[in-house]
Amino acid sequence: MKETLLEFLNQSGTLSYNDIFSQILAATVISLSIYISYWYTHEGTIYSKKFNLSLVVLTILTATVMTVIGNNVALSLGMVGALSIVRFRTAIKDSRDAMYIFWAVVIGICCGVGDYLVATIGSSIVFVVLILFGKVKNENRILVVVSANLSLEKEIEGIIFKSFNGKAIQRVKNTTKDTVEEIFEVTRKEYEKTLLEEESIVKKIYKLGNVNYVNIVTQSDEISG
């Protein structure tokens, strides 16, 4: 019984150079689908080239680890123990990033054990689904910041809501005894419509008099959608 257990624990895979090269190359090629998918489904400031490249490297490293482990049970148990001490402190700001990480690991595992068919079919289906439904839109929003005499509060709001066809959202209103500061949020599309008018919204507000300032600020969220 003891000899059988030792023989089982000491078994190891005997991969040729061609097998090793094929597994790692397959992981590299298939990981390009992750790279393309992440690049296409993310736009603007939410796209991180470093994170996208990390996904490709993660796939290759996972495949390499699986190739090293092979059929060696003792080595696999030791690897699990070694990796269990690793702690990742990078915050994942989008739940879809966790999905991409898991996708990279799965491809690496499949290629590392030589199951290219599963890796290819699975990745193809995920790739198509993400291309069709997973695009993340990050449309820049415009903030209109107005500071004026408190008596102009209602008039300013009237101009803003009328100019943007009621689609402006009042985000902040700060008041003192004599002044009011209001922040309105609109989409870039709605703001660009007002640029086609003869008189800009800024001029309309300044015409009221007793206006301290009118600021137009572009706001881009890191994650949107």
Stockholm file with secondary structure:
# STOCKHOLM 1.0

chainA/1-225         MKETLLEFLNQSGTLSYNDIFSQILAATVISLSIYISYWYTHEGTIYSKKFNLSLVVLTILTATVMTVIGNNVALSLGMVGALSIVRFRTAIKDSRDAMYIFWAVVIGICCGVGDYLVATIGSSIVFVVLILFGKVKNENRILVVVSANLSLEKEIEGIIFKSFNGKAIQRVKNTTKDTVEEIFEVTRKEYEKTLLEEESIVKKIYKLGNVNYVNIVTQSDEISG
#=GR chainA/1-225 SS CHHHHHHHHTCCCCCCHHHHHHHHHHHHHHHHHHHHHHHHHCCGGGCCHHHHHHHHHHHHHHHHHHHHHTTCHHHHHHHHHHHTTCCCCCCCCSHHHHHHHHHHHHHHHHHHTTCHHHHHHHHHHHHHHHHHHCCCCCCCEEEEEEEEEGGGHHHHHHHHHHHTTTCCEEEEEEECSSEEEEEEEEEHHHHHHHTTSSSCHHHHHHTTSCEEEEEEEEECCSSCC
#=GC SS_cons         CHHHHHHHHTCCCCCCHHHHHHHHHHHHHHHHHHHHHHHHHCCGGGCCHHHHHHHHHHHHHHHHHHHHHTTCHHHHHHHHHHHTTCCCCCCCCSHHHHHHHHHHHHHHHHHHTTCHHHHHHHHHHHHHHHHHHCCCCCCCEEEEEEEEEGGGHHHHHHHHHHHTTTCCEEEEEEECSSEEEEEEEEEHHHHHHHTTSSSCHHHHHHTTSCEEEEEEEEECCSSCC
//
